[in-house]
Amino acid sequence: MTPLVIEEYVVSRRDSGPYAITTGPDNALWFTMVHRGRIGRLIPRQEPTIHQLDADSGPTVICNGPDGALWFTEYRAHRIGRITPVGRITEFAPPTAECGPFGIAAGPDGALWFTETAADRIGRITVDGTVTEYPLPRAGAFPSAIAAAGDAMWFTMNQANAIGRIGMDGRVTVHDLPTEAAAPVGIAVGPDGSVWFTEIAAGQIGRLAPDGRITEYPLPDRSARPHAVTTDANGRPWFTEWGANRVGSIDTDGTVTVHALPTPASEPHGITMGPDGALWAALETGVLARITSTRSLA
């Protein structure tokens, strides 16, 4: 097993809940603090910058937009937010009230696409704030994370036990999972077009190949609660084990390797490739973890 070097950067109090993380257009790390209604920015080895939202807004997923800003969901406030690198914040309310936006990602069409967990819809918001909503073909699906690939968006349907695809025309295709009640959450698309996703209730990582075949990789600890997933520059998927305090990866032969985080019970959530070529994970206990290996991640 290739050893990892894990450095921890304290960015908030333990009750702030760093949740999702991404690399911004300014080559800084941007992250949400779900329990305190804040957006954070970190350049490694500098003090973090914190931007305050409504305290109970519940910012969840954050991503780069096509307009040089960061876009994020406010799960509890039922809004979509935009923040510029200098901290100017704008917020937009989708047409459907109390829709529970969660996942968000930039699409190939120059808009942002997001999930509405409580409304069984996928939303699309342009950079000027115009929102279009697309209903899903299943009720109670709880669409969660979302990612872009080619000319479509892929998303997890947590309570429908499926992976969804929505084209730029709004047409939705559903791929049912082989394992019942797997509860997919995180999703990412690799450079080869493979769609990787976490099965939080089944303790597995799934792969939907470009030809539509689904393969599931059981984790060594099936109770690990895998949450978020990303891919490195080589296409290797990396994921967080929220319930087991670990990060892990899958090699091309399907071998799963997991690594314990240094601080017990740190509750890892989001994971992304950083501007420095390292992996970064958001730990709900107030820390960002920088993860490097003797084998290159980039």
N, C-alpha and C positions, 0 to 999 in steps of 0.2 A: 504494500500500500504506500503510495507516494505521500510523504508527510506534508502537511500544510503549516504555514505560518499565519497565525491569526492575531491581529492587533485590534484592540478595542478603543474607540473614541467616545467618550461621554459627551452627549449633546443635549441632554435634558434630565429632568428629574425622573425617577423610576415610574412615576404615575402618569407621565405624559404620553407614553405609548408610541414611539417611532414605529411606523407600520409599513409604508411603501417607500421605495427609493428609486431614483433614476439619475442619470447624468444629464445636466442641463446644457444649453447652448453656450454657456459661459465656462464650460469645463469644471463646474463645481457639482457636488452632490446635493440633490434636493430631496427632501423627505417630508412625509406627513407625520403629524403627531395627533393621532385619532382621539385621545382622551382629553386633550387640552385645546383643541381647535387651533392648531398652529401649523405653519409651513416653515421648515428649516432649510438652511443652506450651509454647506460645509466645504471648505477647502482644507484638505488634510494638513494637520499641524497648525491650523489657525483656529481661533474661536468661532463657533457657529453663529450665524445670523438667524434670528427668529422673527417671523412675521405672524402677527396675531389675527385670527379670524374670530367669528362668534365662538365663544368657549364651548358651546355644545353642538357645534356644526358637524363634527365627526368627519374630518377630511380623511379619505381613505387612499385611493390610488392616484398617482401623479405620473405625468408623462410629458415628453417634449411635444410641443405643437409645431406646426409648419410655419408659424409666424414669429419665431424667435422668442416665444414665451413658454411657460410651463402651464399645463392644464391639469386640473384635479377634480375629483368628485367630493361632494360633501354629503355623506350618506344620511346623516341625521337632519340636516337642514334642507335636503332635497334640492340641491343646487349644483351647478357646474361652475368651477372657479378658474380664473386665469390670473397668473402672476408673472410679471416681467422680471428679468434678472435684477433690476434695481428695486423690486418689491412693490410695484403698483398692482393692486388687486382689483379685479372686476368679477362680478358674480352674475350668473344667469339662472333663471328658474325654468325648467322644462314645462311644457303645457300640462302634463299630467301631474296633479298634486300628489305629494307623499309617495313618489315613485321609487325612492331609495336607490339613487345612482351609486354604483360601486366601481366597476372596472371602467377604464378609459384608455384609448390608444389613438394615435394619429393614423388616419386611413390613407390609402393611395390616391384619394381624390382631393386632398388638401383640406379635409374637414377632420373633426374629432368624432370618434364613435364611442358610445358608452352604453353600459348595461343599466337597466332599470329593474332591480331585484324584486320590488314589490308590485310591479305593474306588468310583468311578462312582456317587456318591450326592449328593443334596441333603439337607442337614440343616436341622432347625428346632429352635431352642432358645427356651424361654420364659424370662421374666425370673427365674424361680425355679430355672432350670437343667435343666428337663426336656427331653430331646432325643428327637426323632423323626427317622428317616432314611427317605428315599425313593429306591429304586434307579432308575437311568436305563435306558432301553431299549437303550443301546449300550455295549458293553464297550470299555475303553480310551479313553473320551471325554475324560478329563482336564478336568472342569468347572472353570472358573477364576473369573472375576469374576461378580458377581451384582448386580442392581438391581431396585427395586420399581416397579410401575406398576399403578394401578387395583386390581384384585383378584387380581393374580398377580405372580410374580417371573420376571425374564428373566435368563439366564445364558449365558456363552460355553462352548462345548464345543471346547476347543482342538485336541484330536487327532481329533475326529470331524468337524471342519470344518463346524460347525453352530451355530445359536443355539437355545437351549431355553427353553421357557416351562413353569412349573409353577404350577398353580392351588392355591388354598388347600385343595383336597381331595386334593392330591398327584398329580393327573393331569398327565403330561408330554407336551408337543407339541414336535416337532423341526422346525426350518426349516434345510434344507441351504443352504450358500452356493454361489453360482455359480462362484467361483474355487476350483480345487482346491488343497488344502494351504495355505490362507490362514492357518490357525492363529490364530483370534480369541482375544483376551485381555481387554482392557478393555471395559466396557459401561456405558451410561448411558441414561436415559429422559428425553426432553424434555417440556416442558409440553403439547405437542400429541399425546403418546403415541408419538412416533417413538422407536425403539430404535436408538441409535448404538453402534457397536462398532469396535474396532481390529483390523486384520488384520496381525499383526506379521510374518508371513513373506511376505506379498504386497505390503507397502507401500501399503496402502489403508485408507480409512475406509469402513465400511459403514453403511447406514441400512435398517432394516426398518420400513416404513410401517405405520400402523394397519390398512391393508387387506391386509397380508401381502407386499407387493412389496418386493424387496430391490434397492437401488441401491448400487453400489460406486464410490468416488471415489479414483482413483489419486493418490498423492502425487507431487510433483515429483521427489523422490528415492525410488525404490522400495526402496532398501536402508536406509531411515531407521529401521526397526523401531518403528513406532508402538505405544505400550504402554497408556497409560491415557487415558480420555476423560471429560469432564463437559460439562454444558451451563450457559450463563449464564442470567440472568433473561429474556433475549429468546429463549431456545431455541437459540442458536447453539452448536454443538459446538466444544469446544477439546480438544486432545490433545497428548500428549508424544511426541517422537521420541527414544526412548532411544538409538538407534544413531547419531543425527545431531546431538545436542546442540541440539535446537530444540523450540519449541512452535508449534502451528498451529491454524487455525480453518477452518470451512467456512461460506460465506455461503449465503443462501437459493437463489441461482442455481447452487450447486454449485462456486463458485470456492474453491479451496484456497489459503490464504496461510500461509506459515511464517516464523518469526522465530528467529534465532540467539540462544542464551543467551550472556551476556557471558564466562563462564569456560569455556574449552575442556574437552571431555571430562567434563562434569559429570554425565552419566547421569541425565536426568530420568525420574522414574517417575510417582508419583501426582500428580493435579491436582484442584483443587476451587475453588469460590467461597468466599472468605473472609468474615469478619464485617464487613469494611470495604468490601465491594463489589468488591474486586480479586480477580483470580485468583491462586492460590498453587500452586506446584509443589514437590514434594520431589525434591531432587537427591541422588543416592546419595553424592556426595563431601562430604556434611556440611552442606548448605546448603538453606534454604527460599527460593524465589524469589517475590517479589511482582511481579505483572504488571498493569500498567494501560495504558490507551490514551486517546488524545484522543477516540476514539469510545467512548461509555459501554459498559461491560460489563454493567451492571445495568439 
